[in-house]
Amino acid sequence: MTANNWLTRIRLGEDSSLELKRLVMRGENKVDGPHPDSLADELAAMANGNGGCLILGVDDSTKQILGIDHAALDTVEKWLAEIGQIRIQPPLNFFTQHIELPDADGQLRPLIVVEVPRSLMVHKSPNGYFKRIAHAKREMTPDVLARLFQQRSQSRLIRFEEQAVSGADFAQADALLVRPFLRGNEGEPERQLRRLHLTADDQGVSRLSVAGVLLCTPKPTEWLPAAYIQAVAYSGLANDPNEQLDAKDFEGPLDRQIWDAFDFVRLHMKVPARKSLGRIDYPQYSLRAVFEAIVNAVVHRDYSIWNGRIRLHLFADRVELYSPGALPNSMTVDTMQLMSMPRNEVLSSLFSRYYPLRDSGLGREYLMDRRGSGVDVILAESERLSGKKPLYENLADMELKLTIYAANLPDKEFSHD
């Protein structure tokens, strides 16, 4: 927007998508007003509604441009980030930009524009659940709140992965990542992606869906901040920073995350070898089981948990893999081998049809097996190698933990790679 556009919006005053706030500083390092709880309520109300824009540095009554001191801009940015991440649950991600507009005397004054997209989640702020109605926030009554949870898929009546992602326009899909889904003479690309649930309608605008962002953008964390794998390798047996060998965050499209995490394990696991009668390798882990475990974690995790990422920890004697979310569809740890009920059906379907394996030694043609045999492979392959059955644990209905134990081989007679 041009300066004139911003001035026109400010002159017309607050509406359902615009909030104006003057900023009061105490020195350069302390924001004195507005109160952070009040501002958190305003931001959450926009996210719970149709999104909106907050402009800091404008008097909401007189529409005067008051500005923010240049020296205080960094302080205000940190203050805003803390409000979004700490005072709003689940944490709210918004976008800020700095602009300059003339005050009454014609002097250019810095302002901060906070763009709040319509959220996929329902956000609670310090004073409750609010929604932007007309030019003000309103606390939602229980029936309104229940309907909003339903609409935002928190109740799971609508699959979360099929929801449109506000701000993720179809044009932001990467052409190379989209190409595998397109077929000649089957219609426009956007229409083909809509049939696969990779795009969705957002009040008349075509947006990427959650699945579309996860598969068709180079960095899904720009929209879904926790959609990544955190991998850490340790030299010992404990989660001890002093024994950390390597740590990586894998933030690319989901298929790339799977291969990056798989390569991380392959790089750091030990492969003793007996050489006396020709080389024979004795790997710590079944790579097929490790691959199945990573694929399952990525495909079946709960992407609606805003602050939960997949964690992959590699220790001297085991691999631990943490996947956000309780088991879906009334499954339990005991019934995992008997049932195949994916949480993310779009991801499961596309991985089993459009993503061929690059490694023929992993036992199938595509990333995902339509037969749902992944858990069987993980258990059987790992127990055969280590003599210990992998352990699945449901942690407080918030996280699924898988422990795969390393093969226990004697050190003598072996060389180590």
Secondary structure as UniProt FT lines:
FT   HELIX           3..12
FT   TURN            16..17
FT   STRAND          18..21
FT   STRAND          24..25
FT   STRAND          31..33
FT   HELIX           36..48
FT   TURN            49..50
FT   STRAND          52..56
FT   TURN            60..62
FT   HELIX           70..72
FT   HELIX           73..82
FT   HELIX           83..87
FT   STRAND          95..102
FT   TURN            104..105
FT   STRAND          108..116
FT   STRAND          124..125
FT   TURN            126..127
FT   STRAND          130..133
FT   TURN            134..135
FT   STRAND          136..139
FT   HELIX           142..151
FT   TURN            152..155
FT   HELIX           160..162
FT   STRAND          164..169
FT   HELIX           170..172
FT   HELIX           175..178
FT   HELIX           179..181
FT   TURN            184..185
FT   HELIX           189..195
FT   TURN            196..197
FT   STRAND          199..202
FT   TURN            203..204
FT   STRAND          205..209
FT   HELIX           210..216
FT   HELIX           220..222
FT   TURN            225..226
FT   STRAND          229..234
FT   HELIX           241..243
FT   STRAND          244..250
FT   HELIX           254..268
FT   STRAND          272..274
FT   TURN            276..277
FT   STRAND          280..281
FT   HELIX           287..300
FT   TURN            303..304
FT   TURN            306..307
FT   STRAND          310..314
FT   STRAND          318..324
FT   TURN            329..330
FT   HELIX           333..335
FT   TURN            336..338
FT   HELIX           345..351
FT   TURN            352..353
FT   HELIX           360..362
FT   TURN            370..371
FT   HELIX           374..386
FT   STRAND          391..395
FT   TURN            396..398
FT   STRAND          399..405
FT   TURN            412..413
FT   STRAND          415..416
//
